[in-house]
């Protein structure tokens, strides 16, 4: 799949205003007492209908184009997540993201830094992303897969696979029959 090219010089006034609104909501979320009705209200204003039931997002959260991020049910996103979602980020049900995870669905063109090269990230059901891991544009993390702490994932990780290292490599496959479904 080719990258979608987004020229930031062509952003409309409407898109710019929406980016400002998202930044204000991120600031408000990051400065609101967690696990309160006010926090939940800001979280739902930020993600709209794109966040499932019983999902938790711990502050602080950073990112851009969060309207292109979809979070399933029973998802836990720990603190300091960076979600650069211009290319789209889908997180299915029952996923866990540890602290300091980076989801980077876009990168800059090396010759024209105002052009973003975007590909979606897809994290499938039950996956677990370890602390400080980075998931790069176009990567799919399979069902019940594990990405080890600090890994930089440049290629897809299959269902039940465990990937570690820089760049991440598959080190084993989990026994799918041991998972409760």
VMD Tcl script that draws the C-alpha trace (Angstrom):
set ca {
  {0.00 0.00 0.00}
  {1.33 3.42 -0.92}
  {1.55 6.24 1.54}
  {-1.18 8.87 1.47}
  {0.52 12.22 0.97}
  {-0.82 15.15 3.00}
  {0.65 18.54 2.21}
  {0.40 20.60 5.39}
  {0.64 23.79 3.27}
  {-2.80 22.87 1.87}
  {-4.57 22.57 5.24}
  {-7.84 24.50 5.19}
  {-8.84 27.07 7.78}
  {-11.51 24.61 9.00}
  {-8.90 21.86 9.47}
  {-6.60 24.28 11.27}
  {-9.38 25.33 13.65}
  {-10.17 21.67 14.35}
  {-6.47 21.05 15.15}
  {-6.54 23.99 17.59}
  {-9.71 22.58 19.19}
  {-8.07 19.15 19.57}
  {-5.00 20.74 21.18}
  {-7.19 22.62 23.64}
  {-9.05 19.40 24.51}
  {-5.74 17.54 24.98}
  {-4.53 20.28 27.31}
  {-7.79 20.15 29.25}
  {-7.68 16.34 29.48}
  {-4.09 16.42 30.71}
  {-5.00 18.94 33.43}
  {-8.23 17.36 34.68}
  {-8.46 15.04 37.66}
  {-8.52 11.50 36.22}
  {-11.38 9.09 36.78}
  {-13.88 11.87 37.36}
  {-17.03 12.66 35.39}
  {-15.32 15.80 34.04}
  {-12.36 13.72 32.78}
  {-14.70 11.25 31.07}
  {-16.61 14.14 29.49}
  {-13.43 15.65 28.02}
  {-12.26 12.22 26.84}
  {-15.54 11.67 25.01}
  {-15.43 15.18 23.55}
  {-11.94 14.44 22.25}
  {-12.78 11.05 20.70}
  {-16.53 11.39 20.11}
  {-18.08 8.07 19.16}
  {-14.62 6.64 18.41}
  {-14.03 5.30 21.93}
  {-15.66 2.09 23.10}
  {-17.23 1.13 26.38}
  {-15.11 0.49 29.45}
  {-11.96 1.91 27.83}
  {-9.40 3.90 29.79}
  {-6.96 6.53 28.53}
  {-4.51 7.74 31.19}
  {-3.18 11.28 31.02}
  {-1.01 12.72 29.79}
  {-1.91 11.98 26.18}
  {-0.30 13.69 23.19}
  {-0.93 13.53 19.48}
  {-2.54 14.95 16.41}
  {-5.56 14.18 14.21}
  {-7.14 12.17 17.04}
  {-10.43 12.25 15.14}
  {-8.80 9.56 12.95}
  {-8.26 7.25 15.93}
  {-10.76 4.51 16.85}
  {-10.55 2.79 20.25}
  {-12.54 -0.39 20.89}
  {-14.12 -1.73 24.08}
  {-12.11 -2.63 27.20}
  {-8.94 -0.92 25.94}
  {-6.34 0.36 28.41}
  {-3.97 3.10 27.25}
  {-1.42 4.02 29.90}
  {0.16 7.44 30.42}
  {2.37 9.33 27.97}
  {0.92 7.77 24.83}
  {1.78 9.67 21.65}
  {-0.81 9.09 18.93}
  {0.07 10.71 15.60}
  {-3.13 9.61 13.88}
  {-3.15 11.46 10.53}
  {-2.90 8.10 8.72}
  {-5.52 6.49 10.96}
  {-5.15 4.35 14.08}
  {-7.52 1.49 14.90}
  {-7.28 -0.23 18.27}
  {-9.60 -3.21 18.61}
  {-11.19 -4.57 21.82}
  {-9.21 -5.77 24.85}
  {-5.91 -4.14 23.85}
  {-3.38 -2.94 26.44}
  {-0.84 -0.19 25.75}
  {1.78 0.32 28.45}
  {3.25 3.72 29.33}
  {5.16 5.78 26.77}
  {3.89 3.95 23.68}
  {4.16 5.83 20.39}
  {1.67 5.17 17.58}
  {3.09 6.96 14.55}
  {0.83 6.65 11.50}
  {2.61 9.44 9.68}
  {6.13 10.55 8.88}
  {7.60 13.49 6.97}
  {8.77 13.33 3.37}
  {12.56 13.52 3.48}
  {12.69 16.20 0.77}
  {9.63 18.27 1.67}
  {9.07 18.26 5.42}
  {5.66 19.91 5.04}
  {4.40 16.74 3.35}
  {3.24 13.96 5.65}
  {3.42 10.37 4.42}
  {0.54 8.51 6.08}
  {-0.38 4.83 6.47}
  {-2.84 3.38 9.00}
  {-1.87 1.47 12.12}
  {-4.10 -1.44 13.16}
  {-3.81 -3.10 16.57}
  {-6.00 -6.18 16.72}
  {-8.00 -7.73 19.56}
  {-6.17 -8.63 22.73}
  {-2.76 -7.32 21.69}
  {-0.35 -5.98 24.32}
  {2.15 -3.24 23.51}
  {5.00 -2.94 26.03}
  {6.32 0.26 27.61}
  {8.15 2.63 25.32}
  {7.40 0.69 22.13}
  {6.98 2.57 18.85}
  {4.62 1.36 16.13}
  {5.45 2.90 12.74}
  {3.20 3.78 9.76}
  {1.40 0.94 8.02}
  {1.99 -1.68 10.72}
  {-0.63 -4.19 11.85}
  {-0.25 -5.91 15.21}
  {-2.09 -9.25 15.20}
  {-4.61 -10.70 17.63}
  {-3.13 -11.42 21.07}
  {0.32 -10.46 19.81}
  {2.87 -8.95 22.19}
  {5.29 -6.15 21.38}
  {8.11 -6.02 23.92}
  {9.11 -2.91 25.82}
  {11.21 -0.48 23.81}
  {10.65 -2.27 20.50}
  {10.46 -0.30 17.29}
  {7.99 -2.07 15.03}
  {8.57 -1.44 11.32}
  {6.74 -4.52 9.95}
  {3.53 -6.40 10.72}
  {3.39 -8.72 13.73}
  {1.13 -11.72 13.16}
  {-1.54 -13.15 15.42}
  {-0.06 -14.58 18.67}
  {3.47 -13.53 17.73}
  {5.91 -11.90 20.17}
  {8.13 -9.17 18.70}
  {11.06 -7.53 20.51}
  {14.06 -5.38 19.72}
  {15.18 -2.58 17.45}
  {14.04 -3.14 14.81}
  {11.48 -5.56 16.21}
  {11.87 -9.21 15.28}
  {9.54 -12.13 15.95}
  {11.03 -14.29 18.72}
  {8.21 -16.76 19.31}
  {4.58 -17.63 18.72}
  {2.19 -18.00 21.64}
  {-0.10 -21.03 22.07}
  {-3.50 -19.68 20.98}
  {-5.31 -22.48 22.83}
  {-4.18 -20.98 26.19}
  {-6.17 -17.76 25.69}
  {-9.65 -17.32 27.15}
  {-11.94 -16.06 24.40}
}
mol new
graphics top color blue
foreach p $ca { graphics top sphere $p radius 0.5 }
foreach p [lrange $ca 0 end-1] q [lrange $ca 1 end] { graphics top cylinder $p $q radius 0.2 }
display resetview
